């Protein structure tokens, strides 16, 4: 697994743990917050079309296997 994926999994685990520890937060809301922040950062360097293609590809091909993270290939 790429180092980036390991870091991303840690970020998600930390966010979900924080949601579990606060009765005012839900897992879904926390995941949407993480996704929104990631998209906000990506929009600084990627076009909407690029992001839509990336998201669409992953939604269409989701099978619970690990995805390969590429470095701009």
C-alpha positions as CSV (number, residue, x, y, z in Angstrom):
1,X,0.0,0.0,0.0
2,X,1.3,3.5,-0.9
3,X,2.4,5.7,1.9
4,X,-0.3,8.2,1.0
5,X,-3.0,5.6,1.5
6,X,-1.7,4.7,4.9
7,X,-1.8,8.3,6.0
8,X,-5.3,8.7,4.5
9,X,-6.5,5.6,6.4
10,X,-5.1,7.1,9.6
11,X,-6.9,10.4,9.0
12,X,-10.2,8.6,8.5
13,X,-9.6,6.4,11.6
14,X,-8.9,9.5,13.7
15,X,-12.0,11.3,12.4
16,X,-14.2,8.3,13.1
17,X,-12.8,7.9,16.6
18,X,-13.6,11.6,17.2
19,X,-17.1,11.1,16.0
20,X,-17.5,8.0,18.2
21,X,-16.4,10.1,21.3
22,X,-18.9,12.9,20.7
23,X,-22.6,12.2,20.9
24,X,-23.2,15.3,18.7
25,X,-21.3,13.9,15.8
26,X,-22.2,11.1,13.5
27,X,-20.0,8.9,11.4
28,X,-21.6,10.0,8.2
29,X,-21.3,13.7,9.0
30,X,-17.7,13.2,9.9
31,X,-17.0,11.3,6.6
32,X,-18.7,14.0,4.6
33,X,-16.7,16.7,6.4
34,X,-13.4,14.8,5.5
35,X,-14.6,14.4,1.9
36,X,-15.6,18.0,1.6
37,X,-12.2,19.2,2.9
38,X,-10.3,16.9,0.6
39,X,-12.4,18.1,-2.4
40,X,-11.8,21.7,-1.4
41,X,-8.0,21.1,-1.5
42,X,-8.2,19.2,-4.7
43,X,-10.2,21.9,-6.4
44,X,-7.2,24.2,-6.0
45,X,-5.2,22.2,-8.5
46,X,-7.7,20.0,-10.5
47,X,-10.6,20.8,-12.7
48,X,-14.1,19.9,-11.9
49,X,-14.1,17.5,-14.8
50,X,-11.0,15.7,-13.5
51,X,-12.6,15.3,-10.0
52,X,-15.9,14.1,-11.5
53,X,-14.0,11.5,-13.6
54,X,-12.0,10.4,-10.6
55,X,-15.0,10.0,-8.3
56,X,-17.2,8.5,-11.0
57,X,-14.5,5.9,-11.8
58,X,-14.2,4.9,-8.2
59,X,-17.9,4.7,-7.6
60,X,-18.3,2.6,-10.8
61,X,-15.5,0.3,-9.9
62,X,-15.9,-0.1,-6.1
63,X,-15.5,-3.7,-5.0
64,X,-13.9,-3.2,-1.6
65,X,-10.4,-3.9,-2.9
66,X,-7.7,-1.4,-2.2
67,X,-7.2,1.3,-4.8
68,X,-3.8,2.2,-6.1
69,X,-2.8,5.8,-5.4
70,X,-0.8,7.2,-8.3
71,X,1.5,10.2,-8.2
72,X,0.1,12.2,-11.1
73,X,0.5,9.5,-13.8
